[in-house]
Amino acid sequence: MESPIQLTEKAKLEIKTTLEANKIPDTYGLRVGLRGGACSGTFLLGFDTATEFDQTYLIEGIQVFIDKRHLMYVIGVSVDYEEGANGSGYTVSSAEKK
């Protein structure tokens, strides 16, 4: 099944590096979801294990877990990793339609 989200090359590299550097078990993956309500919610990213409510995707060796209740709200988002003068971290944005 095709993934409903996109991971940039920088994000994939950072995720793999973090998983390896912290010796995180293979049962963990990247959780993508929402915190709060659908209209006023914010995106949630973190490392977690799958639950019975998740849809699991494999993106170039990275497990991605999305709660089935959040799936329609995260379709089309892009996860990136940015480094700048004010720090570094993941960003989530709507993917551009082509």
C-alpha positions in Angstrom: 0.0 0.0 0.0 1.3 3.4 -0.9 2.2 5.7 2.0 -0.2 8.6 2.5 2.7 10.8 3.7 6.0 11.9 2.3 9.4 11.8 4.0 12.1 14.1 2.6 15.6 12.7 2.1 16.8 14.8 5.1 14.0 13.4 7.3 14.7 9.8 6.3 18.4 10.2 7.1 17.7 11.8 10.5 15.1 9.2 11.4 17.5 6.3 10.6 20.4 8.0 12.4 18.3 8.6 15.5 17.0 5.0 15.6 20.5 3.6 15.2 22.3 6.0 17.5 19.8 5.4 20.3 19.7 1.7 19.7 15.9 1.9 19.4 14.4 -1.6 18.9 13.1 -2.7 15.5 9.5 -2.8 17.0 9.5 1.0 17.1 8.8 3.3 14.2 7.7 6.9 13.4 4.3 7.8 14.6 2.5 10.5 12.6 -0.8 11.8 13.9 -2.8 14.6 15.4 -2.9 16.0 18.9 -6.2 17.7 19.8 -9.2 18.1 17.5 -9.1 17.8 13.7 -9.7 21.5 13.0 -7.6 22.9 15.8 -5.1 20.0 16.2 -1.4 20.0 15.7 0.7 17.3 14.1 2.3 14.7 16.3 5.6 13.1 15.5 7.5 10.6 17.7 8.9 7.2 18.0 6.4 4.6 19.2 5.3 1.0 18.7 2.2 0.0 16.7 -1.2 -0.5 18.3 -4.3 -2.3 17.1 -5.7 1.0 15.8 -2.7 1.8 13.5 -2.2 1.4 9.8 1.5 0.6 9.2 3.6 1.7 6.2 7.1 1.0 5.3 9.0 3.9 3.7 12.5 2.9 2.5 13.0 0.8 5.6 11.3 3.1 8.1 8.1 1.9 9.8 5.5 4.6 9.9 2.5 4.2 12.2 -0.7 6.2 11.7 -3.8 5.8 13.8 -6.6 4.9 11.5 -8.7 7.7 13.1 -6.0 10.3 12.1 -5.4 9.0 8.6 -7.7 11.3 6.7 -6.1 14.3 8.4 -2.5 13.4 7.5 -2.9 12.3 3.9 -0.6 14.4 1.7 1.6 15.8 4.5 5.4 16.0 4.1 7.8 15.5 7.0 11.1 17.3 6.7 14.1 17.9 8.9 15.6 21.4 9.1 18.7 22.8 10.7 19.1 26.5 11.3 20.5 29.2 13.5 17.7 28.7 16.0 18.1 25.0 16.2 17.0 21.9 14.3 14.0 19.7 14.2 11.2 18.1 12.2 8.6 20.1 10.3 5.3 18.9 8.9 3.6 20.7 6.1 1.0 20.0 3.4 2.6 18.5 0.4 2.4 20.5 -2.8 -0.1 19.0 -5.3 1.5 18.4 -8.7 
